[in-house]
Amino acid sequence: MSRKYIQESELRRLRSIDLAGVLDQMCIDYKQDASYEPRRHANSVRWHVTVDAYVYELIITDQHWFDTRAGKGGYGAVDLLMHVLGIGFRDAVHRLQKG
């Protein structure tokens, strides 16, 4: 499955899945940083996400995420899974569709 074979509406649906919910759904170890005080957006949350003994520090604001340690960010659940699991687009879409 490549990007051209997935319906745009399905891709929008997958990208709109709650990001903390995706971490939970994929059984990824994560914890909210209760001491975090947002600077730009009041609804931003900092999460510490552990995958294969590596700890990501992610700032999540709605569907946008930013990995503070890697200096990379993205939008939506597909991009987030690709980043933290080190997988390609097809695999991320497939995992989200399987739930």
N, C-alpha and C positions, 0 to 999 in steps of 0.2 A: 504494500500500500504506500503510495507516495502522496504528497500533498495534493496533487491534482485528482486523486481518486477518492478523497474524502470530501463529503459535501461540506460546503462552507457553513451551513447551519449547524452541522454536527461539530465542526471544529470550534465554532463560537461557543457551543454548549460546553464542550470539554474545557475550553479556556476559562469559562466563567465559574467553574467549580470552586468552592471555597478552598483556599490554599491550605489552611490548617486542617481542614477536612481531608484533603488529599494526603497530607502527611500521615494522618491517622488511618485512612483507608489503606495506604500502602504499607502499614505497619512499620513506619519509620519512627525511630526514637526522637522525640522532640520535646522541648520544654520552653514555656514562655518565660521571658526574663521580666520578673515583676518589678525590678528596680529601674527599668528603662523609662525614660521620660522623653517623649517625642519632641523634636525641635520644630519640624516643618508642618507635619500633619497630625492633628490631635488623635486620629484613629490609627496611627502607625503602631505596630507591635514588633518587638524584637524576640526572635526565636533562636534557640540553640538546637541545631538539628545534627544528629549523629548518624553517619552512614559509614560502615566499615572502619570504625575507630577514628574517623575524621569528623571534627566538629565544625559545622558551618554556623556562621552568625548571620542570620537573615533578618532584614527589616522588611516587614510586609505591611503595605498600605493598600487596602482593597484588593485588587488583582495584580498590583505591581509588587515586585520583590527585588531586593538588592542584597547581594552577598558582600558584606563589608570587608571580609578578608581577601576575597578574590577581586573585588572592585568591579563586579559584574552584576547586571540586573536583567530583568525580563518581565514579561507580562503573561499571567495566566498559568494554569496548572500544567499544560504541556511543557512550556519552557522550564518551569520549576523542576519537574521530574527529569527532564533532559539534563539539567545542571547537577542536581544532587545525586542522581543515580548514574550519571555518565553514560546515558543511553541516547540513541538516535530518536528522531521524530516518530518513525513507525512504531518503535517499541513503546514510547511514551503514550502515543495514541491508543495502542492496543491495551496497555495496562489500565488506562483510564476507562476504556470501554468495557473491559472485563470487571472493573470495580474491585 
